[in-house]
Amino acid sequence: MIEHEMGNWKDFIEAMLRK
């Protein structure tokens, strides 16, 4: 996995949790 992708994954999870 690429570090950049991991950052996007974290942002995606945070967005879902906020919803």
mmCIF file of the N, C-alpha and C atoms, coordinates in Angstrom:
data_MODEL
# 
_entry.id   MODEL 
# 
loop_
_atom_site.group_PDB 
_atom_site.id 
_atom_site.type_symbol 
_atom_site.label_atom_id 
_atom_site.label_alt_id 
_atom_site.label_comp_id 
_atom_site.label_asym_id 
_atom_site.label_entity_id 
_atom_site.label_seq_id 
_atom_site.pdbx_PDB_ins_code 
_atom_site.Cartn_x 
_atom_site.Cartn_y 
_atom_site.Cartn_z 
_atom_site.occupancy 
_atom_site.B_iso_or_equiv 
_atom_site.pdbx_formal_charge 
_atom_site.auth_seq_id 
_atom_site.auth_comp_id 
_atom_site.auth_asym_id 
_atom_site.auth_atom_id 
_atom_site.pdbx_PDB_model_num 
ATOM 1  N N  . MET A 1 1  ? 0.852   -1.222 0.000  1.00 0.00 ? 1  MET A N  1 
ATOM 2  C CA . MET A 1 1  ? 0.000   0.000  0.000  1.00 0.00 ? 1  MET A CA 1 
ATOM 3  C C  . MET A 1 1  ? 0.878   1.260  0.000  1.00 0.00 ? 1  MET A C  1 
ATOM 4  N N  . ILE A 1 2  ? 0.382   2.290  -0.618 1.00 0.00 ? 2  ILE A N  1 
ATOM 5  C CA . ILE A 1 2  ? 1.171   3.534  -0.660 1.00 0.00 ? 2  ILE A CA 1 
ATOM 6  C C  . ILE A 1 2  ? 0.770   4.442  0.510  1.00 0.00 ? 2  ILE A C  1 
ATOM 7  N N  . GLU A 1 3  ? 1.728   5.134  1.040  1.00 0.00 ? 3  GLU A N  1 
ATOM 8  C CA . GLU A 1 3  ? 1.413   6.032  2.178  1.00 0.00 ? 3  GLU A CA 1 
ATOM 9  C C  . GLU A 1 3  ? 0.288   6.993  1.799  1.00 0.00 ? 3  GLU A C  1 
ATOM 10 N N  . HIS A 1 4  ? 0.342   7.488  0.591  1.00 0.00 ? 4  HIS A N  1 
ATOM 11 C CA . HIS A 1 4  ? -0.703  8.446  0.159  1.00 0.00 ? 4  HIS A CA 1 
ATOM 12 C C  . HIS A 1 4  ? -2.074  7.765  0.213  1.00 0.00 ? 4  HIS A C  1 
ATOM 13 N N  . GLU A 1 5  ? -2.121  6.509  -0.238 1.00 0.00 ? 5  GLU A N  1 
ATOM 14 C CA . GLU A 1 5  ? -3.415  5.804  -0.211 1.00 0.00 ? 5  GLU A CA 1 
ATOM 15 C C  . GLU A 1 5  ? -3.879  5.621  1.227  1.00 0.00 ? 5  GLU A C  1 
ATOM 16 N N  . MET A 1 6  ? -2.956  5.319  2.113  1.00 0.00 ? 6  MET A N  1 
ATOM 17 C CA . MET A 1 6  ? -3.330  5.126  3.529  1.00 0.00 ? 6  MET A CA 1 
ATOM 18 C C  . MET A 1 6  ? -3.947  6.415  4.063  1.00 0.00 ? 6  MET A C  1 
ATOM 19 N N  . GLY A 1 7  ? -3.389  7.553  3.693  1.00 0.00 ? 7  GLY A N  1 
ATOM 20 C CA . GLY A 1 7  ? -3.943  8.838  4.157  1.00 0.00 ? 7  GLY A CA 1 
ATOM 21 C C  . GLY A 1 7  ? -5.367  8.993  3.647  1.00 0.00 ? 7  GLY A C  1 
ATOM 22 N N  . ASN A 1 8  ? -5.582  8.645  2.398  1.00 0.00 ? 8  ASN A N  1 
ATOM 23 C CA . ASN A 1 8  ? -6.942  8.772  1.838  1.00 0.00 ? 8  ASN A CA 1 
ATOM 24 C C  . ASN A 1 8  ? -7.887  7.838  2.575  1.00 0.00 ? 8  ASN A C  1 
ATOM 25 N N  . TRP A 1 9  ? -7.409  6.629  2.886  1.00 0.00 ? 9  TRP A N  1 
ATOM 26 C CA . TRP A 1 9  ? -8.254  5.654  3.586  1.00 0.00 ? 9  TRP A CA 1 
ATOM 27 C C  . TRP A 1 9  ? -8.664  6.215  4.951  1.00 0.00 ? 9  TRP A C  1 
ATOM 28 N N  . LYS A 1 10 ? -7.710  6.812  5.646  1.00 0.00 ? 10 LYS A N  1 
ATOM 29 C CA . LYS A 1 10 ? -8.019  7.377  6.978  1.00 0.00 ? 10 LYS A CA 1 
ATOM 30 C C  . LYS A 1 10 ? -9.069  8.482  6.829  1.00 0.00 ? 10 LYS A C  1 
ATOM 31 N N  . ASP A 1 11 ? -8.888  9.334  5.852  1.00 0.00 ? 11 ASP A N  1 
ATOM 32 C CA . ASP A 1 11 ? -9.854  10.431 5.635  1.00 0.00 ? 11 ASP A CA 1 
ATOM 33 C C  . ASP A 1 11 ? -11.230 9.842  5.328  1.00 0.00 ? 11 ASP A C  1 
ATOM 34 N N  . PHE A 1 12 ? -11.242 8.770  4.527  1.00 0.00 ? 12 PHE A N  1 
ATOM 35 C CA . PHE A 1 12 ? -12.520 8.147  4.155  1.00 0.00 ? 12 PHE A CA 1 
ATOM 36 C C  . PHE A 1 12 ? -13.209 7.582  5.402  1.00 0.00 ? 12 PHE A C  1 
ATOM 37 N N  . ILE A 1 13 ? -12.445 6.921  6.247  1.00 0.00 ? 13 ILE A N  1 
ATOM 38 C CA . ILE A 1 13 ? -13.025 6.346  7.479  1.00 0.00 ? 13 ILE A CA 1 
ATOM 39 C C  . ILE A 1 13 ? -13.543 7.467  8.374  1.00 0.00 ? 13 ILE A C  1 
ATOM 40 N N  . GLU A 1 14 ? -12.759 8.499  8.526  1.00 0.00 ? 14 GLU A N  1 
ATOM 41 C CA . GLU A 1 14 ? -13.197 9.622  9.396  1.00 0.00 ? 14 GLU A CA 1 
ATOM 42 C C  . GLU A 1 14 ? -14.499 10.213 8.864  1.00 0.00 ? 14 GLU A C  1 
ATOM 43 N N  . ALA A 1 15 ? -14.594 10.372 7.558  1.00 0.00 ? 15 ALA A N  1 
ATOM 44 C CA . ALA A 1 15 ? -15.813 10.955 6.965  1.00 0.00 ? 15 ALA A CA 1 
ATOM 45 C C  . ALA A 1 15 ? -17.009 10.046 7.275  1.00 0.00 ? 15 ALA A C  1 
ATOM 46 N N  . MET A 1 16 ? -16.825 8.745  7.150  1.00 0.00 ? 16 MET A N  1 
ATOM 47 C CA . MET A 1 16 ? -17.942 7.816  7.418  1.00 0.00 ? 16 MET A CA 1 
ATOM 48 C C  . MET A 1 16 ? -18.332 7.875  8.899  1.00 0.00 ? 16 MET A C  1 
ATOM 49 N N  . LEU A 1 17 ? -17.335 7.920  9.773  1.00 0.00 ? 17 LEU A N  1 
ATOM 50 C CA . LEU A 1 17 ? -17.640 7.952  11.215 1.00 0.00 ? 17 LEU A CA 1 
ATOM 51 C C  . LEU A 1 17 ? -18.377 9.250  11.556 1.00 0.00 ? 17 LEU A C  1 
ATOM 52 N N  . ARG A 1 18 ? -17.999 10.348 10.912 1.00 0.00 ? 18 ARG A N  1 
ATOM 53 C CA . ARG A 1 18 ? -18.667 11.633 11.217 1.00 0.00 ? 18 ARG A CA 1 
ATOM 54 C C  . ARG A 1 18 ? -20.121 11.565 10.768 1.00 0.00 ? 18 ARG A C  1 
ATOM 55 N N  . LYS A 1 19 ? -20.378 10.842 9.679  1.00 0.00 ? 19 LYS A N  1 
ATOM 56 C CA . LYS A 1 19 ? -21.756 10.745 9.172  1.00 0.00 ? 19 LYS A CA 1 
ATOM 57 C C  . LYS A 1 19 ? -22.547 9.900  10.144 1.00 0.00 ? 19 LYS A C  1 
# 
